[in-house]
Amino acid sequence: MYNIVKIVKYSLLIILLVLYKFVVAVDELEKRTGIDFCSQLPDCIENELENSVDYKKWSFN
């Protein structure tokens, strides 16, 4: 059983590492799609959020 848990944890780590390669800022996503995702926010907040790429705070629990 221990080996299965170890394999699953290792597999999840690999998946997350691959996933992080595809992280882009909202600003980049807006450029690619033509959609303004945060248009209702004040510009000072919108600009800060859209330029941020802080995936280290993500949680998949």
C-alpha positions in Angstrom: 0.0 0.0 0.0 2.9 2.4 0.8 4.3 2.0 -2.7 0.9 2.9 -4.2 0.6 6.1 -2.1 4.2 7.0 -3.0 3.5 6.5 -6.8 0.3 8.5 -6.6 2.0 11.4 -4.8 4.9 11.4 -7.3 2.4 11.3 -10.2 0.5 14.3 -8.8 3.7 16.2 -8.4 4.6 15.6 -12.0 1.1 16.7 -13.2 1.4 19.9 -11.2 4.8 20.7 -12.5 3.5 20.2 -16.1 0.4 22.3 -15.3 2.6 25.3 -14.1 4.2 25.5 -17.5 0.8 26.6 -18.9 0.2 29.4 -16.3 -0.3 32.8 -17.9 -1.4 36.2 -16.5 -5.0 37.2 -17.0 -3.7 40.0 -19.2 -2.2 37.5 -21.6 -5.4 35.4 -21.6 -7.4 38.6 -22.4 -5.1 39.3 -25.4 -5.5 35.8 -26.7 -9.3 35.6 -26.3 -10.4 39.2 -26.8 -12.4 39.0 -23.5 -12.1 41.5 -20.7 -12.5 39.3 -17.7 -12.2 41.9 -14.9 -13.9 44.9 -16.6 -16.1 45.6 -13.5 -13.1 46.2 -11.2 -11.5 49.6 -10.7 -8.5 50.0 -13.0 -5.9 50.0 -10.2 -7.2 46.7 -8.9 -7.8 45.2 -12.4 -4.3 46.0 -13.6 -2.7 44.5 -10.5 -4.7 41.3 -10.7 -4.3 40.9 -14.4 -0.6 41.2 -14.4 -0.1 38.8 -11.5 1.0 35.2 -12.0 1.3 33.8 -8.5 0.6 30.1 -8.8 2.5 29.3 -5.6 -0.6 30.2 -3.6 -2.9 27.8 -5.5 -4.3 24.9 -3.6 -5.7 21.7 -5.0 -6.9 20.2 -1.7 
